[in-house]
Amino acid sequence: TVPNDHPIQGYGLNTYPNPSNSDIHIVLKHENEFNPIRVDILNLNGEVVNSLFSGNLEDGETNILWDGTDLNEIPVPSGVYIVNSSGSGISHSRAITILK
């Protein structure tokens, strides 16, 4: 099941499974007022590990799959990472754990 979390009216960010040893699904629920949207994976130092999406999304729900790799397509080590989504007037983050 996908957890239901809508901290901002008209916008939500969910991740599953968490923790994961491979792929993590990122589910954005949004309205066009938040476009453009950018989705990045950050390490705990706030550095971008991977950039998953940048652009405009259609209203509704968007599913993005992170395969656990960095910008060079190298698998990241086990640890805690941050999914950060930001757009016009919003910034939302969620911690995710990769276990190898």
N, C-alpha and C positions, 0 to 999 in steps of 0.2 A: 504494500500500500504506500501511497505517497502522502507524507504529512501535509496538513493544511495549515498554512501560516501566511497571514496577510497583514503585516505590520503597518503598511501604508495603504490608505484607501486607493483602490485601483491598481495596486502593484503587489506582487508576491514573489519570493525566491525560495525554492525548495530544492533539496538535494537528497538523492538516495542511490544505492545503499550507502550508509555512513555509519561505521567505517567500511572501507572497501579494499580489496587487494588487486583490483583492476580498474574497470570503468566506473565512473560516477556520472549519474544523470543529473543535469541541472535544469530545473523547470522554472521558467519565468512566466508569470501571469501579469499582463500589463495592458495599458491603454496607450493610444498613440501620443497622448500629451507628454509622455516621458521620452519620446524619440529625440535624437538618436540615443541608442543604448550601447554600452561597452561592457563586456564580461571578461574578466581576467582572473587567473589563478595567481595568488601571491604567496610568498613564503612568510614566515613569522617576522622577518625584518622589513616587510612591506615591499619587497622587490618582486617584479613581475616574473613569474616562472613560465607562464604560458598565456597568450592572448587568444581567447576562444571566439570572440565575436565583437564586431564594431560596425554599427550601421543602424538602419531603421527596421523595426519589427512591425508586423501587422498586429492589430488588436487581438487579444485572446491569449493563448498559451503557446509558448515556444519551448521546445526541448532541445537541449544542447548536451552532447556527450563529450566528457573529458576522459581520454584514454590513459591518464596518469603519466603523460610525458611532458617534457619541457619544450621550450621554443625550438630546440634542435632535434626534437622527436626522440630524446633519450629518456627512458623511464626515470621518474623521480624516486629518491630514496623514501623509505618509510618515514612518516612524520605527519604533523598537522599543517594544513594549508588553508588558505582563505579564498573562498569564491567571492569576488567583489563585482557587483553590478552597479553601474552608475548611468544616469541619464539626466535629462533636464529637470532639475529640482529634486532628484533622488540619488541616494547612495545607500546600498544595502550590502551587507557582508554576512557570510556564514562560514563557520569553521568546518573543515572536512578532514578526515584522517585516512591516510594511505598506509596499509599494512602489507608488507611483502613477505 
